[in-house]
Every structure is written in C-alpha cells, then in structure tokens.
Amino acid sequence: MSSDLRGKSAIVGTGHAGFGEAHGLTAYDVMAQSALAALGDAGLRLSDVDGLFCTMMEDSMPALMAAEYLGIQPRFVDGTMSGGSSFVNYLTSATMALDAGLCDVALIVYGSNQRTASGRLVTASRPPAYEAIYNPRYPISAYAMAAARHMHEYGTTREQLADVAVAARAWAQHNPEAFERGPLTREDVLGARMVGDPLTVRDCCLVTDGGGAIVMVRAERAKDFPKAPVYVLGSAAQSSHRQISQMKDFTVTAARESGQRAYAAAGVSAKDIQAVELYDAFTINTILFLEDLGFCAKGEGGAFVEGGRIAPEGALAVNTNGGGLSCVHPGMYGIFTVIEAARQIRGDAPGLQLNNVDLALAHGNGGVLTSQVTAILGSQATL
Amino acid sequence: MTASSGPDATFREALAKNEFLLPQCDDCGKFHFFPRVMCPHCHGAAITWKPASGKGRVYTTTVVRQKAERGGDYNVCVVELAEGVRMMSRIEGIEPGDVTIDMAVRAIIGEAEGQPAILFQPDEG
C-alpha cells in the first residue's frame, strides 16, 4: 500500500468465535459465528456485506464455500492464500477495493476446528517433493532450523527463546479469552518435551479451534458506526520463498521489507508503535520479527526479550492478548494480530488494556517464514 | 517431448543410476536446486546438467523427536553444497543430535521414503 491509501479505510467491527474447543462445529460454522460477531460489533448485517476476504485450511475454493455458507453474493472476493499472513494482507486488498468502489462493506473472516477435528495442524497444502522425503515435521522443523541458525550466528539462547513463551503467558493470564492461562516459568519451557531441537512443545503455538472476523468500510463513513473506528494507515507484504530450504538467510525474514514499506506508508517508525502484535507461531518468530521490524538490531532479539522485557510492565508491549503461544492458534493466527491491535486502539481489549493506544502494529507470517505482511493501525487522532 | 524429459525426471533418473546431477545455467553459470526449466537467478532457459561435487556444509540442523516405537529421533538439516545451492537432507552415520552447523559433509545416494535420495555423511577427508 502506498501512502496514497493512508487512512482511506477503517475497521468498524471485530469478532471471534469458538476459541479453545468448538465441539460439534465445523470450520465453516466457526467462520460464520465469527462473521456474525464482527457484523454485530459494527451494527451491520450479512446482507450489507458485498466484499469477502477469506481463506481456510480446507478446500481449494474456501472463499466461495464461505460466501455460499453465509448466503451472500459478494461482488468482490479475495481468497489469496499466503498462509497465516493472508488476513493481514487482506487489509491491503480490502482498502484498495473499498477505495476503488468495488465494494462498500468488506468482511475479512476465518474459522477452524483443527483441535476438536484432529488435534493437529490440518492443511490442504501439499508437502514440497524435494523436502517431503526427509520427513521434516511441518512446520516445526523449519522454525527449529531457523532458531538453530540464529543461536549459531548470534548466540541466542534457549533461555531467551523460553522468555518469549513466558511473556506471552503473562499477558494471557490477564485475558479471559486466552486458552492457556496457567503459570509458566522459563524452567517449565526448557524442561518441556523436546519436539524439534532446539524447540520444546512450549516453544510452539497452541493447537486450538477458533475463528475471527473484521468489518471494514471507507474512512469517510467510519464514524457512523457504534465503535470507534480504527484506520489502516499502512500495510505492505513481501514473500521470499516457499520451502524452507530455499530461504536465503534463515535469520533474516522479509518482514524487514514489509515493515519498512508499511512504516513509510503510515509515516511512522518502530519507536512510535505502542502495541506490537506479532504472529508468534514459535518463540523464534517473535525474536526475528522484533529485529526485522526495527524494534532492535539484528542479532539482539534474544537480549531484547530477556527477563520480562516484552511481558506486562516491560519495555515494549508485545502480543498483549497472549499470542498464538498462549491465547489462540487455530491453524492460522494472522487475523488475531489485527483484531487485538484494533481492540487496543479502541480501548476494549479483552485482557490487559494499555493506556491511550493510538498506534499499533499487526504482523502476519505465512508458511515457513515465507510470506510477511505488516500493517500499521491508528486511532482517529493519527489521521 | 517424451514424458521423461523434464528436469524433475532427469534428476530422478540420474539418481536411480547412482548419479547426483545438478542443473547449471548456461547464461549466468550459477547452479540451482530444486530442478527447474529455467534459472531462478537470471531467468535464462538454457540449462545443462553437471555431476555434483557432493561436498557441502551443514547450514542448519534439527532433530525430529519421536518415540522409539515410531522409529526414534532422526536428523533433518539443510546442506549448502560447494556449488552454492542448498537442499534439505539428513546426515547419516552419526547421532542426529551430534550434527552441527558448518560440519563438512559429503553426499551419498541412499534411500528415503522408499526412493533413491541424496543423503550426507560427515566428510572425514
């Protein structure tokens, strides 16, 4: 997104459903409940929706399945599948479609029942032929190898990785919507079952059910809705590879480029951001993205997160809902980075509400550090 | 064009004959992996297959942990070959957790998932 689109669209509703375990519900049921919740939040109805932005873990045409389920005939559909970053990416395409008059009410929506359906990641994605024969555990082996390389190059420690999980849990303990709210110490993380060296099961995101939805309109009518509007000030994407073996430098993600362009479009920099919502599929993600998005220098992410510095009362508010590590992770987490960023700005975060948040960052990651999408959201005061 | 003329088939047919070939671009001289009909570096379409040196270093590594009754722990790694390309593989002949980054390794043709595959072992020489 260029700066021409700065503040042209706004989020006027957010919703979610099926957090934790959604017994007896299909992924599309959870998707639909999420859509209804977000539209209710915005004071709108499904019949108002004429732009649909959706992908799911199942089927090859999930956006069309969703439209059919919801009983709508959208005139604009974007089903771009870039993994968990898709839903941050839709902020760009929804803003473009709204600005061009291709739709008037954009619904971004996702749902999954992966926990109650199978208890593991369900994906229609085909394993890459030149990797699959070596039986990497998808996706953890990829992130484990990124963590190993970061430790090798920069001396990052397992203790520092563990502190990311501990901080996420500390935020989650204040969030009644979070799935895991029990105490968690560094020793708990280090002593948990090793699943892919150097990552234990507590370095890995949750496997939950859940769905989320966002309603967007053009900025000019954004003040006509019940909740305070949250404006999209900038959003940008970059993809760098698909298979982990093709990633050029396992310690540097394309978040560097997506972040720089999102900041430029919004006219802000990392130091201005008050709430940072990152896709933390694994503890190494948070460290990589804090570095690549400019919150600390490359290689310093381990020290940056150490000892509660990204926990409540720390130096930087990161993943204030508990993240994918402790709040919710239904296959793809990306939409929840946007929802939590928006709620922090609106002042109705479900857990710890930060004071007077005007600028928040939502960052989506897709695949195996494959697709990076950064969005900067702002309050009315930032326009 | 016969069914076996594509880059994927060329690589696999060589492997079945105990040969490890890598595609090299005629235009820019760079190697690439996985095999393609074009060079991902300069986008040239003239590709020649060359015998791989088989020499490489471990770029990064992990151990996939699983219960002994399901086959036990095993190594998954990414090797950077002397030709400059990277590939996923595993290191044989050493405990999975003893594989280290930068370790010198040499390719062997073994079997993975019932098909011929490039594996590596520590390069002593």
Interface residues (C-beta under 8 A of the other chain):
Chain A: P128 A129 Y130 E131 A132 I133 Y134 N135 P136 R137 S141 A144 M145 A146 A148 R149 H152 R193 M194 V195 G196 D197 P198 Q243 I244 S245 Q246 F250
Chain B: D8 F33 F34 Y59 T60 T61 T62 V63 V64 R65 Y74 V76 C77 V78 R86 M87 M88 S89 R90 G97 I101 D102 A112 E113 Q115 A117
